[in-house]
Amino acid sequence: MRREVPLRRSLLVRLLAVSVLVSIGSIAATAWLTARSTTVAIRQEQGRALADDARVYDTLLGYAATHHDWDDAGDLVRRLAADTGRRITLTTEQRTPLLDSDAEPRTAALPSRPSAVVDPLSADATPGHIDPRAVGPYRLTRKERDDLRATAQRRALCLRRTFGVDAQVTESPNGRPALTTGGAQPYPETRCPSPVLEQPTTTERRALAALEKVTGTCLKRKGEPAVRVNPDFTWTREPAPVAPGAPRTTASTGGTVSTCLAAARREQLGPYVAPPALLFISSRGGGVSTGFDLSPANQARIAGVAALVLLFTVTATVVAGTRLSRPLRELTEAVRRTEQGGAPRVEVKGRDEIAHLAAAFNAMAERREQLEHLRKAMVSDVAHELRTPLSTIRGWLEATEDGVVAPDRELISSLLEEALLLQHIIDDLQDLAMAEAGELRLRREPVEVADLLAQVATAHRAGAEQAGVTLRTRADGGLRAFADPVRLRQAAGNLVSNAVRHTPHGGAVTLHARRDGDHLLIDVADTGTGIAPADLPLVFERFWRVEKSRNRRTGGSGLGLPIARKLVEAHGGTLSATSTPGRGSIFTIRLPAGVCGEEQG
Ligand code: ADP
């Protein structure tokens, strides 16, 4: 088939373009929305996870600072795991499993880097930073603690009473009470004095002495003089005895002292704290929690899914578009064949809009075929109708010209009769054309139906008498119609003329006007030949005749009934017929309410 629709105007291509655009739009919108909401969710989740991780680390660090091994940490680890919904694993620095919140340990699956190292003597990944909760031998005895607490409370009371200071007693990790005053409140230190609070207890002094000793040993090894260690683990150098005359050794060795002191502290606290452990925090039942993974593999997967969606859209659109455009192409082809004079039909598939269009096309093609048939028949009939009287006229005139026939009175009246027949056919055709074009103008006025029937009968009485047919009229009393009397007479006259022509000698034709509810009925009944049931619906077709031959007696134009029906329909009424072959026919004009009325008075 010759392609007449440019490709870019093709239904299929446009459908394809629209659906590809729609799918790209929806994929992009969905991806954007998903990415946005996922990013927000991941950020929140990561924030929560970080806070949870920090809490787990800090709790385990606290445990390690106050216990000399990990043996009793099982419950704590499981509780933390249950609280945070994470899996918590502790191993030694050599990765020997120590504790695992899940039932079966899985060292093999542990990642290369631990989440943190739990070491109270090197806390927060800062070398030398000792967790303050690691107090070891500095923990006060119960008595010392109670004594100091009582002193602290007395001082707090004194401060409150004397200065109105809101002093609270708190306790540091080794049990030493301290006073907090909630901000800097100026009050003399000399009031409410409690010097015992600032002084180290026996336990602390003993531990500090031991620390000093170990630090001293370290310093000595490095050729440094010993130092004094304060309760807050700062240090002060004791004035070195300088031998007279000896070179003064200036110790610019603060770093060495700090190193030795830190080492000594670690050595001193070591037996009291749990050994360093590697902490692994991972998501439950799977790999280590790593957050949002938009790796190249995942990006490729997303792109692949998008491409699949696109491919599916394109395939579905092509299939749907082809199914949609095929019947349209068939219809176009059928219309084209119709234009070339054919009468094609298209196949009606399904019950969708296109199927309806195909059915409507088929109906239109059928109607067109009928009209074409009718048009041809009409042209041939009109030609035939006009040819007969014309041939007669021409024959007579030629014979007169040749001198065969004398142009006498009889000839002239015969020629006139033929001319009248021609005139009659042409008038009928004109009436019918006007009626069909809706151009028939009615001049309505009140009409006495009985008078109208009488006029029609009078017009046909001579013809009826000549044919030996009795013509009778009968009208129910006081019937009136609001109608065009000329057109109504013409319609009834056509019926009477037919009835007289088809009624044999001795028969009767009756015109009867009656009322039926709101309707006015005019029956034209005859005792004539009747019409076969198969022919009855056809008698109202143009040029249709039961007797195909035209003779002077029965041969009308075949336009009488179609014209009568059009005239009645112009009044808003109907014209119908019933007939019994051999017994006669009844043609009934039915006019609606408004057209008919009752005579007043
Ligand atoms: P025509 O001019 O031939 O009468 P009509 O349209 O008036 O054309 O009628 C069509 C045909 O219907 C007639 O040719 C005739 O065969 C049939 N017909 C009409 N009226 C009667 C009737 N009263 N009795 C029998 N046949 C009739």
Residues whose N, C-alpha, C, O or C-beta is under 5 A from the ligand:
A	BS01	ADP	N498 A499 H502 G528 G530 I531 V539 W544 R545 V546 E547 T554 G555 G556 S557 G558 L559 G560 L561 P562 S585
